[in-house]
Amino acid sequence: MPLLHLLLVAIIQGVTEFLPISSSGHLILLPTLTGMADQGLVVDVAVHLGTLGAVVLFFRQDVGRALRGFIALLSGRARTPEARLALGLVIATIPVVLAGLAIKVAGLDAGLRSVTVIAWTTLIFGLLLFWADQRGPEDRTAEDWTLRDAVIMGLWQTIALIPGTSRSGITITGARLLGYERSDAARLAMLMSIPTILASGALLSIDVAQQADLSIVRDAGIAAIFAFGAALGALALMMRLLRSVSFTPYVIYRVILGVGLLLYAYT
């Protein structure tokens, strides 16, 4: 695959994975709107692993707490804050895993990858994020996260299986409606992405193993490195801006993109 194509895929994935603007939608649009060849499943999985590395590094303290909590759970100690965090992440991941399996088994995933679907989800769920961000109070922090909240946010996350929705965007929407502060809503959404990306990678690993050869592995490695760098930069920028800026700039981008895609799709 040409280096420029790899760089485009990696940067798009890295920048859009954690910003509430949908990485899957942008990756589908790249070959559709530019005429480039589809990057393939192996590169897709590689760039997701690159972004996974970025979020683990950026939130390494929270990840460390979750790992200690998971060990505590295995030891039968579920009352510590770390154990509750780990259990919450597990519970929040279950709905999206089950829904993802159902969509894959039913063969519905291909039908959801159209420009029209992405246009409507980009627009509708962007406006929903704006409504939730403006309406939701900011009287809760990530330390207040309960198992009930984990279930609710996990159910919100399943909607992101529709391309264009944005996994981070819809999870943040759910968190804001529950009253979490903007930065903590984003923090919880990012932590929820870790087991979700791992589960997605595991689900696709068999298909990836069948397609991989030396040249594809090389391309995937390059793409993963650049996706890691782009995601780390995007994460740092978003978390810094959330101290003083709402999610409105991302909503404006989504509305412009959604309307543009609708015009493209229907004309």
Secondary structure, DSSP 8 states (H G I E B T S, - for coil): --HHHHHHHHHHHHHHTTTTT-HHHHHHHHHHHH------HHHHHHHHHHHHHHHHHHTHHHHHHHHHHHHHHHTT---SHHHHHHHHHHHHHHHHHHHHHHHHHHT-TGGG-SHHHHHHHHHHHHHHHHHHHHHS---B-GGG--HHHHHHHHHHHHGGGSTTS-HHHHHHHHHHHTTB-HHHHHHHHHHHHHHHHHHHHHHHHHHHHHH--HHHHHHHHHHHHHHHHHHHHHHHHHHHHTTT--SHHHHHHHHHHHHHHHHHHH-
